[in-house]
Amino acid sequence: MIEVKGVEKYFDEEGGRRQVLYDINAKFYDGKTNLIIGQSGSGKTVLVKNIVGLFKPDKGQILYDGRDITAMDRKQLKELRNEIGMLFQGSALFDSETVMGNVMFPLKMFSSMSAEEQRDRAQFCIDRVNLTGSENKFPSELSGGMQKRAAIARAIALNPRYLFCDEPNSGLDPKTSIVIDELLSDITHDFGITTIINTHDMNSVMGIGENIVFINKGHVGWTGNKDEIYNVDNDDLNNFVYATDLFRDVRKYRREHGYKPTRL
Protein backbone atom coordinates (compact mmCIF):
# COMPACT_ATOMS: atom_id res chain seq x y z
CA MET A 1 0.00 0.00 0.00
CA ILE A 2 1.08 3.56 -0.71
CA GLU A 3 0.03 6.21 1.79
CA VAL A 4 0.18 9.97 1.22
CA LYS A 5 0.16 11.92 4.48
CA GLY A 6 -0.23 15.68 4.69
CA VAL A 7 1.59 16.38 1.42
CA GLU A 8 1.97 19.98 0.32
CA LYS A 9 3.83 21.25 -2.73
CA TYR A 10 4.90 24.76 -3.75
CA PHE A 11 6.58 26.11 -6.87
CA ASP A 12 8.71 29.24 -7.00
CA GLU A 13 7.42 31.61 -9.64
CA GLU A 14 7.96 35.21 -10.57
CA GLY A 15 6.20 37.18 -7.90
CA GLY A 16 6.37 34.55 -5.17
CA ARG A 17 5.59 30.95 -4.28
CA ARG A 18 2.50 29.21 -5.60
CA GLN A 19 0.96 26.34 -3.65
CA VAL A 20 -0.22 23.46 -5.83
CA LEU A 21 -1.04 20.72 -3.31
CA TYR A 22 -2.79 21.33 0.00
CA ASP A 23 -2.58 18.78 2.84
CA ILE A 24 -3.11 15.74 0.59
CA ASN A 25 -4.05 12.56 2.45
CA ALA A 26 -4.81 9.42 0.45
CA LYS A 27 -4.32 5.66 0.43
CA PHE A 28 -3.68 3.44 -2.59
CA TYR A 29 -4.28 -0.25 -1.97
CA ASP A 30 -2.57 -3.48 -3.00
CA GLY A 31 -4.43 -5.59 -5.55
CA LYS A 32 -6.81 -2.75 -6.46
CA THR A 33 -7.05 -0.36 -9.37
CA ASN A 34 -6.52 3.04 -7.75
CA LEU A 35 -7.57 5.95 -9.96
CA ILE A 36 -6.59 9.60 -9.57
CA ILE A 37 -9.03 11.87 -11.38
CA GLY A 38 -9.50 15.62 -11.75
CA GLN A 39 -9.58 18.45 -14.22
CA SER A 40 -6.49 19.68 -16.04
CA GLY A 41 -4.57 21.92 -13.68
CA SER A 42 -6.11 20.34 -10.58
CA GLY A 43 -2.77 19.11 -9.30
CA LYS A 44 -3.20 15.39 -9.94
CA THR A 45 -0.12 15.10 -12.17
CA VAL A 46 1.96 16.99 -9.61
CA LEU A 47 0.67 14.57 -6.98
CA VAL A 48 1.72 11.56 -9.04
CA LYS A 49 5.17 13.05 -9.63
CA ASN A 50 5.56 13.50 -5.88
CA ILE A 51 4.47 9.92 -5.24
CA VAL A 52 7.02 8.45 -7.69
CA GLY A 53 9.81 10.71 -6.43
CA LEU A 54 10.21 13.01 -9.43
CA PHE A 55 9.24 15.90 -7.14
CA LYS A 56 9.92 16.16 -3.42
CA PRO A 57 7.02 17.49 -1.35
CA ASP A 58 7.63 20.58 0.75
CA LYS A 59 5.68 18.99 3.58
CA GLY A 60 4.33 15.55 4.43
CA GLN A 61 5.22 11.90 3.91
CA ILE A 62 4.79 9.33 1.15
CA LEU A 63 4.99 5.79 2.45
CA TYR A 64 5.58 2.69 0.33
CA ASP A 65 4.51 -0.10 2.66
CA GLY A 66 5.81 1.96 5.56
CA ARG A 67 8.96 3.23 3.81
CA ASP A 68 9.05 7.03 3.53
CA ILE A 69 10.27 7.99 0.06
CA THR A 70 10.76 11.61 1.16
CA ALA A 71 13.47 10.52 3.61
CA MET A 72 15.37 8.18 1.27
CA ASP A 73 18.90 8.79 0.02
CA ARG A 74 19.92 8.21 -3.60
CA LYS A 75 20.78 4.53 -3.07
CA GLN A 76 17.47 3.81 -1.33
CA LEU A 77 15.54 5.62 -4.06
CA LYS A 78 17.27 3.53 -6.71
CA GLU A 79 16.37 0.33 -4.89
CA LEU A 80 12.74 1.42 -4.56
CA ARG A 81 12.49 2.35 -8.23
CA ASN A 82 13.41 -1.22 -9.12
CA GLU A 83 10.05 -2.13 -7.54
CA ILE A 84 8.14 0.39 -9.69
CA GLY A 85 6.72 -0.15 -13.18
CA MET A 86 5.74 2.80 -15.39
CA LEU A 87 3.24 2.94 -18.23
CA PHE A 88 3.63 6.23 -20.08
CA GLN A 89 0.88 8.11 -21.92
CA GLY A 90 2.47 7.65 -25.34
CA SER A 91 3.70 4.09 -24.66
CA ALA A 92 7.32 5.34 -25.13
CA LEU A 93 8.47 2.21 -26.93
CA PHE A 94 11.88 2.20 -28.59
CA ASP A 95 11.25 2.41 -32.33
CA SER A 96 14.46 0.58 -33.18
CA GLU A 97 13.63 -2.39 -30.95
CA THR A 98 11.19 -5.22 -31.51
CA VAL A 99 8.47 -6.05 -29.00
CA MET A 100 10.82 -8.62 -27.49
CA GLY A 101 13.65 -6.10 -27.38
CA ASN A 102 11.48 -3.50 -25.69
CA VAL A 103 10.25 -5.90 -23.02
CA MET A 104 13.75 -7.25 -22.40
CA PHE A 105 15.25 -3.75 -22.04
CA PRO A 106 14.55 -3.26 -18.29
CA LEU A 107 15.63 -6.85 -17.62
CA LYS A 108 19.00 -6.20 -19.29
CA MET A 109 19.42 -2.90 -17.44
CA PHE A 110 18.25 -3.75 -13.95
CA SER A 111 18.11 -7.52 -13.40
CA SER A 112 20.77 -10.09 -12.68
CA MET A 113 19.03 -12.73 -14.82
CA SER A 114 20.91 -14.73 -17.43
CA ALA A 115 20.11 -14.00 -21.09
CA GLU A 116 17.93 -17.11 -21.22
CA GLU A 117 16.06 -16.12 -18.07
CA GLN A 118 15.52 -12.62 -19.45
CA ARG A 119 14.01 -13.98 -22.64
CA ASP A 120 11.80 -16.41 -20.74
CA ARG A 121 10.53 -13.62 -18.47
CA ALA A 122 9.94 -11.31 -21.45
CA GLN A 123 8.04 -14.06 -23.27
CA PHE A 124 5.87 -14.64 -20.19
CA CYS A 125 4.97 -10.93 -20.08
CA ILE A 126 4.29 -10.80 -23.82
CA ASP A 127 2.01 -13.82 -23.54
CA ARG A 128 0.29 -12.29 -20.51
CA VAL A 129 -0.77 -9.20 -22.50
CA ASN A 130 -1.94 -11.35 -25.43
CA LEU A 131 0.80 -10.37 -27.88
CA THR A 132 2.03 -13.89 -28.59
CA GLY A 133 3.27 -13.98 -32.18
CA SER A 134 4.24 -10.31 -32.25
CA GLU A 135 7.62 -10.70 -30.57
CA ASN A 136 9.61 -9.75 -33.69
CA LYS A 137 7.44 -6.83 -34.78
CA PHE A 138 8.56 -3.23 -34.43
CA PRO A 139 6.34 -0.56 -32.85
CA SER A 140 5.56 0.93 -36.26
CA GLU A 141 4.00 -2.41 -37.25
CA LEU A 142 1.63 -2.42 -34.27
CA SER A 143 -1.76 -0.81 -33.76
CA GLY A 144 -2.18 1.71 -30.95
CA GLY A 145 -3.74 -0.91 -28.70
CA MET A 146 -0.96 -3.40 -29.39
CA GLN A 147 1.65 -0.74 -28.64
CA LYS A 148 -0.04 -0.09 -25.32
CA ARG A 149 -0.05 -3.81 -24.51
CA ALA A 150 3.64 -4.04 -25.37
CA ALA A 151 4.28 -1.10 -23.04
CA ILE A 152 2.36 -2.88 -20.27
CA ALA A 153 4.45 -6.01 -20.82
CA ARG A 154 7.61 -3.92 -20.45
CA ALA A 155 6.19 -2.20 -17.33
CA ILE A 156 5.63 -5.53 -15.57
CA ALA A 157 8.85 -7.21 -16.77
CA LEU A 158 10.64 -6.64 -13.46
CA ASN A 159 7.62 -7.96 -11.54
CA PRO A 160 6.94 -4.61 -9.86
CA ARG A 161 5.12 -4.17 -6.56
CA TYR A 162 3.85 -0.77 -7.72
CA LEU A 163 2.57 0.19 -11.16
CA PHE A 164 1.92 3.77 -12.31
CA CYS A 165 -0.10 4.46 -15.46
CA ASP A 166 -0.39 7.92 -17.02
CA GLU A 167 -3.54 8.27 -19.15
CA PRO A 168 -3.29 4.67 -20.42
CA ASN A 169 -6.25 5.09 -22.81
CA SER A 170 -5.07 8.29 -24.44
CA GLY A 171 -5.51 8.10 -28.22
CA LEU A 172 -7.33 4.77 -28.15
CA ASP A 173 -10.83 4.03 -29.44
CA PRO A 174 -13.47 3.09 -26.82
CA LYS A 175 -13.36 -0.65 -27.57
CA THR A 176 -9.58 -0.82 -27.31
CA SER A 177 -9.70 1.30 -24.14
CA ILE A 178 -11.91 -1.32 -22.49
CA VAL A 179 -9.38 -4.03 -23.43
CA ILE A 180 -6.55 -2.03 -21.84
CA ASP A 181 -8.62 -1.28 -18.72
CA GLU A 182 -9.48 -4.93 -18.24
CA LEU A 183 -5.89 -5.99 -18.84
CA LEU A 184 -4.60 -3.56 -16.21
CA SER A 185 -7.30 -4.73 -13.80
CA ASP A 186 -6.49 -8.40 -14.38
CA ILE A 187 -2.75 -7.87 -13.91
CA THR A 188 -3.36 -5.84 -10.75
CA HIS A 189 -5.51 -8.56 -9.20
CA ASP A 190 -3.42 -11.51 -10.44
CA PHE A 191 -0.14 -10.17 -9.05
CA GLY A 192 -1.40 -8.09 -6.11
CA ILE A 193 0.18 -4.92 -7.49
CA THR A 194 -0.52 -1.45 -6.13
CA THR A 195 -1.69 0.14 -9.37
CA ILE A 196 -2.22 3.91 -9.61
CA ILE A 197 -3.84 5.24 -12.78
CA ASN A 198 -3.91 8.95 -13.62
CA THR A 199 -6.88 9.37 -15.98
CA HIS A 200 -9.54 11.64 -17.47
CA ASP A 201 -11.47 8.69 -18.91
CA MET A 202 -14.81 8.33 -17.16
CA ASN A 203 -15.33 4.96 -18.84
CA SER A 204 -12.28 3.76 -16.91
CA VAL A 205 -13.76 5.18 -13.72
CA MET A 206 -17.02 3.29 -14.30
CA GLY A 207 -15.28 0.11 -15.38
CA ILE A 208 -12.34 -0.41 -13.02
CA GLY A 209 -12.48 2.34 -10.39
CA GLU A 210 -12.11 0.31 -7.19
CA ASN A 211 -10.50 3.17 -5.28
CA ILE A 212 -10.88 6.68 -6.67
CA VAL A 213 -9.20 9.87 -5.45
CA PHE A 214 -10.65 13.10 -6.88
CA ILE A 215 -8.24 16.03 -6.83
CA ASN A 216 -9.81 19.48 -7.04
CA LYS A 217 -7.78 22.70 -6.97
CA GLY A 218 -4.95 20.97 -5.15
CA HIS A 219 -7.17 19.39 -2.49
CA VAL A 220 -8.59 15.90 -2.08
CA GLY A 221 -12.18 16.61 -3.08
CA TRP A 222 -13.55 13.09 -2.62
CA THR A 223 -12.56 9.45 -2.28
CA GLY A 224 -14.68 6.38 -2.99
CA ASN A 225 -15.37 3.75 -5.62
CA LYS A 226 -17.13 3.44 -8.97
CA ASP A 227 -20.50 2.55 -7.43
CA GLU A 228 -20.49 5.37 -4.90
CA ILE A 229 -19.54 8.09 -7.36
CA TYR A 230 -23.04 8.33 -8.88
CA ASN A 231 -24.80 9.54 -5.76
CA VAL A 232 -22.28 11.92 -4.27
CA ASP A 233 -23.49 15.32 -3.09
CA ASN A 234 -20.40 17.20 -4.28
CA ASP A 235 -20.84 19.91 -6.90
CA ASP A 236 -17.17 19.98 -7.95
CA LEU A 237 -17.09 16.21 -8.44
CA ASN A 238 -20.42 16.13 -10.24
CA ASN A 239 -19.37 18.96 -12.57
CA PHE A 240 -16.30 16.90 -13.48
CA VAL A 241 -18.01 13.53 -13.80
CA TYR A 242 -21.08 14.80 -15.64
CA ALA A 243 -19.32 17.32 -17.83
CA THR A 244 -21.10 16.02 -20.95
CA ASP A 245 -24.76 15.45 -21.72
CA LEU A 246 -24.02 11.74 -22.21
CA PHE A 247 -22.85 11.26 -18.63
CA ARG A 248 -25.70 13.40 -17.30
CA ASP A 249 -28.09 11.02 -19.05
CA VAL A 250 -26.31 8.08 -17.40
CA ARG A 251 -26.82 9.65 -13.98
CA LYS A 252 -30.49 10.42 -14.69
CA TYR A 253 -31.15 6.86 -15.87
CA ARG A 254 -29.33 5.38 -12.90
CA ARG A 255 -31.34 7.46 -10.44
CA GLU A 256 -34.65 6.66 -12.12
CA HIS A 257 -34.07 2.94 -12.54
CA GLY A 258 -31.55 2.04 -9.85
CA TYR A 259 -29.26 0.71 -12.57
CA LYS A 260 -25.50 0.66 -12.11
CA PRO A 261 -23.82 0.94 -15.51
CA THR A 262 -20.24 -0.26 -15.74
CA ARG A 263 -19.60 1.11 -19.21
CA LEU A 264 -21.15 3.48 -21.68
C-alpha positions as CSV (number, residue, x, y, z in Angstrom):
1,M,0.0,0.0,0.0
2,I,1.1,3.6,-0.7
3,E,0.0,6.2,1.8
4,V,0.2,10.0,1.2
5,K,0.2,11.9,4.5
6,G,-0.2,15.7,4.7
7,V,1.6,16.4,1.4
8,E,2.0,20.0,0.3
9,K,3.8,21.3,-2.7
10,Y,4.9,24.8,-3.7
11,F,6.6,26.1,-6.9
12,D,8.7,29.2,-7.0
13,E,7.4,31.6,-9.6
14,E,8.0,35.2,-10.6
15,G,6.2,37.2,-7.9
16,G,6.4,34.5,-5.2
17,R,5.6,31.0,-4.3
18,R,2.5,29.2,-5.6
19,Q,1.0,26.3,-3.6
20,V,-0.2,23.5,-5.8
21,L,-1.0,20.7,-3.3
22,Y,-2.8,21.3,0.0
23,D,-2.6,18.8,2.8
24,I,-3.1,15.7,0.6
25,N,-4.1,12.6,2.4
26,A,-4.8,9.4,0.4
27,K,-4.3,5.7,0.4
28,F,-3.7,3.4,-2.6
29,Y,-4.3,-0.2,-2.0
30,D,-2.6,-3.5,-3.0
31,G,-4.4,-5.6,-5.5
32,K,-6.8,-2.7,-6.5
33,T,-7.1,-0.4,-9.4
34,N,-6.5,3.0,-7.7
35,L,-7.6,6.0,-10.0
36,I,-6.6,9.6,-9.6
37,I,-9.0,11.9,-11.4
38,G,-9.5,15.6,-11.7
39,Q,-9.6,18.5,-14.2
40,S,-6.5,19.7,-16.0
41,G,-4.6,21.9,-13.7
42,S,-6.1,20.3,-10.6
43,G,-2.8,19.1,-9.3
44,K,-3.2,15.4,-9.9
45,T,-0.1,15.1,-12.2
46,V,2.0,17.0,-9.6
47,L,0.7,14.6,-7.0
48,V,1.7,11.6,-9.0
49,K,5.2,13.1,-9.6
50,N,5.6,13.5,-5.9
51,I,4.5,9.9,-5.2
52,V,7.0,8.5,-7.7
53,G,9.8,10.7,-6.4
54,L,10.2,13.0,-9.4
55,F,9.2,15.9,-7.1
56,K,9.9,16.2,-3.4
57,P,7.0,17.5,-1.4
58,D,7.6,20.6,0.8
59,K,5.7,19.0,3.6
60,G,4.3,15.5,4.4
61,Q,5.2,11.9,3.9
62,I,4.8,9.3,1.1
63,L,5.0,5.8,2.5
64,Y,5.6,2.7,0.3
65,D,4.5,-0.1,2.7
66,G,5.8,2.0,5.6
67,R,9.0,3.2,3.8
68,D,9.1,7.0,3.5
69,I,10.3,8.0,0.1
70,T,10.8,11.6,1.2
71,A,13.5,10.5,3.6
72,M,15.4,8.2,1.3
73,D,18.9,8.8,0.0
74,R,19.9,8.2,-3.6
75,K,20.8,4.5,-3.1
76,Q,17.5,3.8,-1.3
77,L,15.5,5.6,-4.1
78,K,17.3,3.5,-6.7
79,E,16.4,0.3,-4.9
80,L,12.7,1.4,-4.6
81,R,12.5,2.4,-8.2
82,N,13.4,-1.2,-9.1
83,E,10.0,-2.1,-7.5
84,I,8.1,0.4,-9.7
85,G,6.7,-0.1,-13.2
86,M,5.7,2.8,-15.4
87,L,3.2,2.9,-18.2
88,F,3.6,6.2,-20.1
89,Q,0.9,8.1,-21.9
90,G,2.5,7.6,-25.3
91,S,3.7,4.1,-24.7
92,A,7.3,5.3,-25.1
93,L,8.5,2.2,-26.9
94,F,11.9,2.2,-28.6
95,D,11.3,2.4,-32.3
96,S,14.5,0.6,-33.2
97,E,13.6,-2.4,-31.0
98,T,11.2,-5.2,-31.5
99,V,8.5,-6.1,-29.0
100,M,10.8,-8.6,-27.5
101,G,13.6,-6.1,-27.4
102,N,11.5,-3.5,-25.7
103,V,10.3,-5.9,-23.0
104,M,13.8,-7.3,-22.4
105,F,15.2,-3.8,-22.0
106,P,14.6,-3.3,-18.3
107,L,15.6,-6.9,-17.6
108,K,19.0,-6.2,-19.3
109,M,19.4,-2.9,-17.4
110,F,18.2,-3.7,-13.9
111,S,18.1,-7.5,-13.4
112,S,20.8,-10.1,-12.7
113,M,19.0,-12.7,-14.8
114,S,20.9,-14.7,-17.4
115,A,20.1,-14.0,-21.1
116,E,17.9,-17.1,-21.2
117,E,16.1,-16.1,-18.1
118,Q,15.5,-12.6,-19.4
119,R,14.0,-14.0,-22.6
120,D,11.8,-16.4,-20.7
121,R,10.5,-13.6,-18.5
122,A,9.9,-11.3,-21.4
123,Q,8.0,-14.1,-23.3
124,F,5.9,-14.6,-20.2
125,C,5.0,-10.9,-20.1
126,I,4.3,-10.8,-23.8
127,D,2.0,-13.8,-23.5
128,R,0.3,-12.3,-20.5
129,V,-0.8,-9.2,-22.5
130,N,-1.9,-11.4,-25.4
131,L,0.8,-10.4,-27.9
132,T,2.0,-13.9,-28.6
133,G,3.3,-14.0,-32.2
134,S,4.2,-10.3,-32.2
135,E,7.6,-10.7,-30.6
136,N,9.6,-9.7,-33.7
137,K,7.4,-6.8,-34.8
138,F,8.6,-3.2,-34.4
139,P,6.3,-0.6,-32.8
140,S,5.6,0.9,-36.3
141,E,4.0,-2.4,-37.2
142,L,1.6,-2.4,-34.3
143,S,-1.8,-0.8,-33.8
144,G,-2.2,1.7,-30.9
145,G,-3.7,-0.9,-28.7
146,M,-1.0,-3.4,-29.4
147,Q,1.7,-0.7,-28.6
148,K,0.0,-0.1,-25.3
149,R,-0.1,-3.8,-24.5
150,A,3.6,-4.0,-25.4
151,A,4.3,-1.1,-23.0
152,I,2.4,-2.9,-20.3
153,A,4.5,-6.0,-20.8
154,R,7.6,-3.9,-20.4
155,A,6.2,-2.2,-17.3
156,I,5.6,-5.5,-15.6
157,A,8.8,-7.2,-16.8
158,L,10.6,-6.6,-13.5
159,N,7.6,-8.0,-11.5
160,P,6.9,-4.6,-9.9
161,R,5.1,-4.2,-6.6
162,Y,3.9,-0.8,-7.7
163,L,2.6,0.2,-11.2
164,F,1.9,3.8,-12.3
165,C,-0.1,4.5,-15.5
166,D,-0.4,7.9,-17.0
167,E,-3.5,8.3,-19.1
168,P,-3.3,4.7,-20.4
169,N,-6.2,5.1,-22.8
170,S,-5.1,8.3,-24.4
171,G,-5.5,8.1,-28.2
172,L,-7.3,4.8,-28.2
173,D,-10.8,4.0,-29.4
174,P,-13.5,3.1,-26.8
175,K,-13.4,-0.6,-27.6
176,T,-9.6,-0.8,-27.3
177,S,-9.7,1.3,-24.1
178,I,-11.9,-1.3,-22.5
179,V,-9.4,-4.0,-23.4
180,I,-6.6,-2.0,-21.8
181,D,-8.6,-1.3,-18.7
182,E,-9.5,-4.9,-18.2
183,L,-5.9,-6.0,-18.8
184,L,-4.6,-3.6,-16.2
185,S,-7.3,-4.7,-13.8
186,D,-6.5,-8.4,-14.4
187,I,-2.8,-7.9,-13.9
188,T,-3.4,-5.8,-10.8
189,H,-5.5,-8.6,-9.2
190,D,-3.4,-11.5,-10.4
191,F,-0.1,-10.2,-9.0
192,G,-1.4,-8.1,-6.1
193,I,0.2,-4.9,-7.5
194,T,-0.5,-1.5,-6.1
195,T,-1.7,0.1,-9.4
196,I,-2.2,3.9,-9.6
197,I,-3.8,5.2,-12.8
198,N,-3.9,8.9,-13.6
199,T,-6.9,9.4,-16.0
200,H,-9.5,11.6,-17.5
201,D,-11.5,8.7,-18.9
202,M,-14.8,8.3,-17.2
203,N,-15.3,5.0,-18.8
204,S,-12.3,3.8,-16.9
205,V,-13.8,5.2,-13.7
206,M,-17.0,3.3,-14.3
207,G,-15.3,0.1,-15.4
208,I,-12.3,-0.4,-13.0
209,G,-12.5,2.3,-10.4
210,E,-12.1,0.3,-7.2
211,N,-10.5,3.2,-5.3
212,I,-10.9,6.7,-6.7
213,V,-9.2,9.9,-5.4
214,F,-10.7,13.1,-6.9
215,I,-8.2,16.0,-6.8
216,N,-9.8,19.5,-7.0
217,K,-7.8,22.7,-7.0
218,G,-4.9,21.0,-5.2
219,H,-7.2,19.4,-2.5
220,V,-8.6,15.9,-2.1
221,G,-12.2,16.6,-3.1
222,W,-13.6,13.1,-2.6
223,T,-12.6,9.4,-2.3
224,G,-14.7,6.4,-3.0
225,N,-15.4,3.8,-5.6
226,K,-17.1,3.4,-9.0
227,D,-20.5,2.5,-7.4
228,E,-20.5,5.4,-4.9
229,I,-19.5,8.1,-7.4
230,Y,-23.0,8.3,-8.9
231,N,-24.8,9.5,-5.8
232,V,-22.3,11.9,-4.3
233,D,-23.5,15.3,-3.1
234,N,-20.4,17.2,-4.3
235,D,-20.8,19.9,-6.9
236,D,-17.2,20.0,-7.9
237,L,-17.1,16.2,-8.4
238,N,-20.4,16.1,-10.2
239,N,-19.4,19.0,-12.6
240,F,-16.3,16.9,-13.5
241,V,-18.0,13.5,-13.8
242,Y,-21.1,14.8,-15.6
243,A,-19.3,17.3,-17.8
244,T,-21.1,16.0,-21.0
245,D,-24.8,15.4,-21.7
246,L,-24.0,11.7,-22.2
247,F,-22.9,11.3,-18.6
248,R,-25.7,13.4,-17.3
249,D,-28.1,11.0,-19.0
250,V,-26.3,8.1,-17.4
251,R,-26.8,9.7,-14.0
252,K,-30.5,10.4,-14.7
253,Y,-31.1,6.9,-15.9
254,R,-29.3,5.4,-12.9
255,R,-31.3,7.5,-10.4
256,E,-34.7,6.7,-12.1
257,H,-34.1,2.9,-12.5
258,G,-31.6,2.0,-9.8
259,Y,-29.3,0.7,-12.6
260,K,-25.5,0.7,-12.1
261,P,-23.8,0.9,-15.5
262,T,-20.2,-0.3,-15.7
263,R,-19.6,1.1,-19.2
264,L,-21.2,3.5,-21.7
